[in-house]
Amino acid sequence: MTTTRLTRYDRSMLRLMNDRRGQAWYATAARRRLAVAAHITLTVAIGALMTHFFLAEGEPLWPVAAMAVLLLPWMVATGIINGATRGLLELREHVLDERQSAERRRVLARAHRMTTLLLAATAVALLIAGGVDGNAPKAYAAPLLIAVLVVHWVMPLWVAGLRAEDEPADDEVLEAGAPRRA
């Protein structure tokens, strides 16, 4: 950490993001991938419900209720990923050490590249839809752009969750920190 003074918020977030009580949820790479897959699935489901709600005229409010129900597991999955990454994207930069800052930059760069490809694919899809049906881009432009914005917002979290590494076993920590005896 740098010499910048930590605020109460920084200390609170640092404590929260390094709380190991939920470690069983993300202890292995398979569990972290499952949490990211669940988060992606829930994000897509919430987005689909939101799109349906805005495009379907005269629909009852059931999509809003379903979105509200899906938000709780979405928030839990977000917390699991944040715990797995020890708050890599949630903590402020001056709280991170050099290794974490470098990892954050790598995660953001990879997420930026992925989002750029998604934006290009969305633009191509809108152009193709416009060529097939002149009204399609008008009807779907706003929901597609909102979906891409949401993905742009959460892509770094997904990338960080997929890149997170296993915690070292207690034996490995002791061996790495203590000199070997002959």
Secondary structure, DSSP 8 states (H G I E B T S, - for coil): --SS---HHHHHHHHHHT--TTGGGTSSHHHHHHHHHHHHHHHHHHHHHHHHHHHSTT--SHHHHHHHHHHHHHHHHHHHHHHHTTTTTTS-GGGS-HHHHHHHHHHHHHHHHHHHHHHHHHHHHHHHHHHH-TTHHHHHHHHHHHHHHHHHHHHHHHHHHHH------HHHHHHHHS----
